[in-house]
Amino acid sequence: MDLDATAELLRALAHGVRLELMRTLVGGERSVGEIEGITKIAQPGLSQQLAILRKADLVLTRREAKQVFYRLNQARIADVSALLDAFAGTVALSHAEIAAARLRSGGGAAVFARME
């Protein structure tokens, strides 16, 4: 398992504003304007936090004309859930299962090659 990547992912989650943004997206895809209206987070800070979530692959985007829409990356969230379940001892994931989950989420061969 790539421990640095896992730590980066957990850092992305460990922030109140980013958790609030993700909670806003639980109901489905929203435009940046909708997210701003719901959360009352001003545009510069909102963009910065959404960029961190994008970099961690926790959200996906879609552009329609000048609007950008965000939605949760369900596959990546499932990977996070599986990781936390493994930490909690509720499931035991093999390296092959972790690699398969990452490939399903679009990690590709480069991600698989980093697995130990």
Phi, psi and omega in degrees: 000139179280098186294325179295317178295321179295318178297319179296319178297314180294325175297321179297325180281335189274055182209126185303317182294317180294323176296321177297318179297317179295320178298324178297330183270356180302324181286351180132185183295141178220150175282163178301319179298319177296316180298316179299317180294322182286315187271341183064023176271126182295151187310311183301314180292323178299313180300318180298314182290322176295325178296321178294318178295322176296314181299325178279359179064026179273339176230154176242154182237158174216134180254134175227108187056241181265356181268143175247132180249142179243146172214157177292144173272094186302323180295318180292321178296321177297322177297317179297316179300316179296321178297312180294323175298320179295318177297323182283350181079013180276339173215155175244118180260132174277166177299323180296319179294319179295315179298318179297319179296319181291323177294320178299327183275008176093014181295328176075180184295327180296322178292317181299323182294337180279349182291146179260000000 
